Amino acid sequence: MHVTTPSTPPSASGFLGHTSRAVYGTIVATAVLAAEAVALNEWGPWHFLSTLVVTVLVLWFAEVFSDVLGDISTDPFRVRLARAGNEHWAVLESAVPLAIPLILGGIGVLSEDNAVFATLLVAVGALAMWGGIAQRQRGSDWPQVVVAAVASALIGVTIILLKSLY
């Protein structure tokens, strides 16, 4: 029996080749930031930015480490490490849009409260975009792309709604 596994289209590489990982990184980072926004009202944008950076770095390292440990190929360690690092690079890249409002809050362009809220809104937009891109890369038609984008965005909206309950 021959089993096929889904693969990234040959034209997609780097970040756009791993949008599902960007969605995952954004969800985790957003959940952490939302939880901290509730618990740590005295924190400013620079604190949240450092938490964002540490969160995605730890997540990326954990993903790479687990992939390298689970890789049963006979490739040399450095090849397995490079492959896993590349496959999970989008987790790190997913933090860039979320960092922008925090930086703007840190330098005074946005108020501290608005910077954190703007970060959560950017996360919703990023989730919609990456969910739609991931679905389009699968060859789906536009209605399916829109459904994937909305479903991805709803995860971010749910996180924000849960944050507002506390």
Number of C-alpha atoms within 10 A of each C-alpha: 3 4 4 6 6 6 8 14 12 7 8 12 12 13 19 18 22 22 25 20 24 26 25 18 26 31 22 18 25 26 20 16 25 24 16 16 20 14 12 13 9 9 14 18 25 17 15 24 23 12 16 23 17 13 20 21 16 12 19 22 18 13 18 22 16 12 18 20 11 10 14 9 9 8 10 8 13 10 12 21 18 12 15 20 19 16 20 25 22 25 28 22 17 25 23 13 15 26 23 16 26 30 18 18 23 19 13 12 13 17 17 21 15 16 25 25 18 19 25 24 19 20 27 26 20 24 31 25 20 25 25 24 22 24 20 17 18 13 12 15 10 12 9 14 22 19 15 23 24 18 16 23 24 16 19 26 18 13 19 20 12 14 17 11 7 9
